[in-house]
Each structure stands twice: as C-alpha cells, then as structure tokens.
Amino acid sequence: MRITLVNPPLGDIKSLGLSTMFFQKYEPLGILYIAAAAQGHGHPVEVIDCGAENMPLDALKQHLLVSQPDVVGISTLTLQGAAVFNLGRWLKAFLPRTFVVLGNIHASVFSKEFLNNGCCDAVVHGEGEYVFLNILECLENKKELSAILSISHFDKAGGLREDKRSAAVADLSALPPPARSLLAGNSYGLDAISNQVFVAGRPASVKTIITSRGCPNICSFCSASHGHAPRFNSPERIVDEMQRLAQEDGVEYFYIEDSLFVSNKGHLRAVCEEITRRGLRIRWGAQAHVNLLDSEMLGPMERAGCYDIAIGIESGVQRVLNSINKNIRLEGIARCVEMVKSESRIKISGLFMLGLPNETYQEALETIRFAKSLPLDFAQFSVFVPYPGSPLFDRLRGAGALDTGVRPDGSVEPSVWNRYFAYPAFADIEPIWTPSTITRREIVSLQRRAQREFYCRPKMIIKNLKRIRSRNVATLC
C-alpha cells in the first residue's frame, strides 16, 4: 500500500504576522517514527512537511491528486485543525478510495467531530506506530477495524465506534529510528529569533531528538503527558542516533524534545556518560524541572555537551502556581536558576505564561518583575491557552466558558481553532480566552510589555548580541 504522511500547514498563516518568527522548522518526528514503522513492514512511504517545504494547502491537494496514495495519515495539532478539516473533507470528496487517518492531540479530542463531518475514516488516539500498522494490516486483508484498540471510526453498519484509550509504546528501543531520509535535511534549523537559546551565528545543522515519552507531572494547563508514565529509550540507542547524525550530517546541536528530559536521574546520567565515553563533541538542550535539577547532575550534563536548559516557571505568584498544580515554590525557582548560573556554564531559559485562570493584571505584572529578577539567559512569555487535551480545557469547556468551534447541532466552525494561539501580541489573532480579571486588550499589552522589559535592558541586549540581529531589535522591543 502506498502511504503519504502529512505534517499540514497552519490554518491561517496570513493572520500570524510577526509571530511566525517563533515557529522553528523542526523535523516532524512523530510521523517520521510512524513512517519508519510502515517502511519496516514493506510499505512505500512518502512524507510531506508543508511548513518546511513552504507548501500551501492548495499545492498539497494538487500533489495528492496526482500521486493518489492508498492511505493518507495527517498529524493534527490545534493550529493545524482548520487546515486538516478542509483537507480531510476534500480528500473524501475527490479521492474517496484513499483511506484517511488523523492523529495527534487535536484530532483525538475532536475525533467525533472530524468523523461526523466527513473529514477522515479513522482517528488514532495516543502513540501511533503500532496502531497505524494494525490499520494497514486490516486494510490489506479487508478486515473490520473494530478489533483495533485506541481508534475511533465508523463500523460497517455506519455506527460510530470510539475507543479513546490512549495508546503507548512500552519499549521505545523496539522502534526503528525516525525515517529522516524521507525529508530534505537542509529545510530545518533555527532562525535568528527563536524560542531556543542556541543560535550559531552562521548556518549550522540542528536536529531534534526524542529520548523518552510521557511525563510524571500533572500540570493542569498541559496536554502532553496523556497520563502515561515516562518510558525511556536505551542510552546506547540515543547516543547511537546522535553519533550517526553528527558524523553523517554534521549536526552540531540537538534539541531534546522530551516532555521532561530530567525526569529520571539514572537515565539522564547514563546518557551523559555514554556521550562523554564516546568523545562526542556535540551541544544539546532540553527541558528540565526546578525540583529535579541539582548540583550532582550539572557536571555530567555540562561535560556531555549540555548547552542550555529550559524550565517551566509559568508564574511569579505562588497562589497562581498552586492553582495550576505546578508543585514548585518561588524560592525553589530562584535557588535553581542561581545554582545553574553559579555552578555551570549552561545557559538557562525561563518559560512563563500570562493570563492564567483567575490571575489578575497586577499578578501578571508580578510575573514580569519576577522574570527580570532572575539571572536568566532567555525568557519566553506566552499567553495562556487552554489547549485541547489539557485538564483546564476540559474544565472551561464543561463550564461553557470556552468556544471550542463545535456548535450545538454538531457542526464545526474550524476557524475558531486558529485562535488557540499563544502569541497574539505579534499576530492579528483574537485570544481564544482570557480570565475575567484581565481583558483581551490588556493581555496583548502585557505580552508586549513582558518582551520589551525583559529584553530591552542593557545587560540583556549585551548578552544577546550574538543571537539577535540588529534588524530584529525593533521587533523584540
């Protein structure tokens, strides 16, 4: 069976404006893992990454009309939801023999709506490698899909069957490496302005890598963990992939996309020791956690090439942190940042959110002041978005306080999904939700203010001279 896997374009690229500077071109590792699994079972696979290939929706449709694949699999995040809704309905109208499968968080949350509105034939819930293979086997052998776990679909009688239990791969080391060869490697890298500290100041090869899946934390704003306990790839497999990419593609920097790379200190130490033992001269960055970083780990991390870490701080107000199940203390945050800066050369980023539930305007200002008080190398100020799949999304949807795009008659207004966006200050997009204590105009102003006050201090301008081009200063300030 001929398979095309698609990372679709964003829903409304014109309204994104300057915010596109925050969208880095990363390899779509999720569909590359699925592509590798399908290839391993003898299926010819094509991968289309619309963002990296600058392929708009109309050009993608024309391509599919010519290639006419047997199966199309589409990764669906919320900002891609409107494009996927459009593409799926077009596929079912113009290529009715093509079996359309949707995956990723947004498709999982709105599986019934995508199916009932004729956008697809099946939706995969959770990690898709083995589930997708099961679908392909059923299609090849003309079997019913009803025996497959973790999918939503229509049975032969036309009834909607939904098994929303999220699939998880128990042994990550059993998966083949992502099929990176299906993409043009030179389409990926970091721009002069990015949400990462590392910028080489010249063309440099940058890759993303996954070493684990799942997260032990239950932050109410997050949709990433799906309730799955962390599972880890073997240190040898991880460093094999790094070494191969460094030697064959000249990769200088790896961004580790794990939800929480430092969740298991033993695994982290083993990975660092394996990199050091092999003498790999690479640099890498990852997300960490205030409660898990300690002096004992900084040395092995730095010796293994750790260049930067990002910690989710979210708020500078303890009451707000408690309300989102963050399980950190302000004094712990300050100690952690000071420790990293005083005991290593690792750069540290703070990730903040403005407009969290029940946060006041003054509390948002306190978050900005707290960010400026810390010796951070970088800070990201997002506007809180109740992303589908998160506990806060479920709570606000249940209270009728959130426009989900779904109408009482079951129809969908997919353009609403374009407003689930964390950078409205840099785009022509109305925030999807703000707390009753802060107006939408105020939240946009706060995001601009946070960016300006943090980065336009003399010490930050000097610190970032190598990574911020002069032409970008007006944009940032």
Stockholm file with secondary structure:
# STOCKHOLM 1.0

chainA/1-477         MRITLVNPPLGDIKSLGLSTMFFQKYEPLGILYIAAAAQGHGHPVEVIDCGAENMPLDALKQHLLVSQPDVVGISTLTLQGAAVFNLGRWLKAFLPRTFVVLGNIHASVFSKEFLNNGCCDAVVHGEGEYVFLNILECLENKKELSAILSISHFDKAGGLREDKRSAAVADLSALPPPARSLLAGNSYGLDAISNQVFVAGRPASVKTIITSRGCPNICSFCSASHGHAPRFNSPERIVDEMQRLAQEDGVEYFYIEDSLFVSNKGHLRAVCEEITRRGLRIRWGAQAHVNLLDSEMLGPMERAGCYDIAIGIESGVQRVLNSINKNIRLEGIARCVEMVKSESRIKISGLFMLGLPNETYQEALETIRFAKSLPLDFAQFSVFVPYPGSPLFDRLRGAGALDTGVRPDGSVEPSVWNRYFAYPAFADIEPIWTPSTITRREIVSLQRRAQREFYCRPKMIIKNLKRIRSRNVATLC
#=GR chainA/1-477 SS CCEEEEECCCSCGGGGGGGGGGCCBCCCHHHHHHHHHHHHTTCCEEEEEHHHHTCCHHHHHHHHHHHCCSEEEEECCGGGHHHHHHHHHHHHHHCTTSEEEEESHHHHHTHHHHHHTTSCSEEECBCCHHHHHHHHHHHHTTCCSTTCSSEEEECTTSCEEECCCCBCCSCGGGSCCCCGGGSCGGGCBCCSSCSSSCCCSSCCCEEEECCEECCSCCCTTCCSSTTCCCEECCHHHHHHHHHHHHHHHCCCEEEECCSCTTSCHHHHHHHHHHHHHHTCCCEEEEEECTTTCCHHHHHHHHHTTEEEEEEEEECSCHHHHHHTTCCCCHHHHHHHHHHHHHHCCCEEEEEEEESCTTCCHHHHHHHHHHHHHSCCSEEEEEECCCCTTSHHHHHHHHTTCSCCSBCTTSCBCGGGGGGCCSCGGGSSCCCSCCCTTSCHHHHHHHHHHHHHHHHSSHHHHHHTTTTSCGGGHHHHC
#=GC SS_cons         CCEEEEECCCSCGGGGGGGGGGCCBCCCHHHHHHHHHHHHTTCCEEEEEHHHHTCCHHHHHHHHHHHCCSEEEEECCGGGHHHHHHHHHHHHHHCTTSEEEEESHHHHHTHHHHHHTTSCSEEECBCCHHHHHHHHHHHHTTCCSTTCSSEEEECTTSCEEECCCCBCCSCGGGSCCCCGGGSCGGGCBCCSSCSSSCCCSSCCCEEEECCEECCSCCCTTCCSSTTCCCEECCHHHHHHHHHHHHHHHCCCEEEECCSCTTSCHHHHHHHHHHHHHHTCCCEEEEEECTTTCCHHHHHHHHHTTEEEEEEEEECSCHHHHHHTTCCCCHHHHHHHHHHHHHHCCCEEEEEEEESCTTCCHHHHHHHHHHHHHSCCSEEEEEECCCCTTSHHHHHHHHTTCSCCSBCTTSCBCGGGGGGCCSCGGGSSCCCSCCCTTSCHHHHHHHHHHHHHHHHSSHHHHHHTTTTSCGGGHHHHC
//
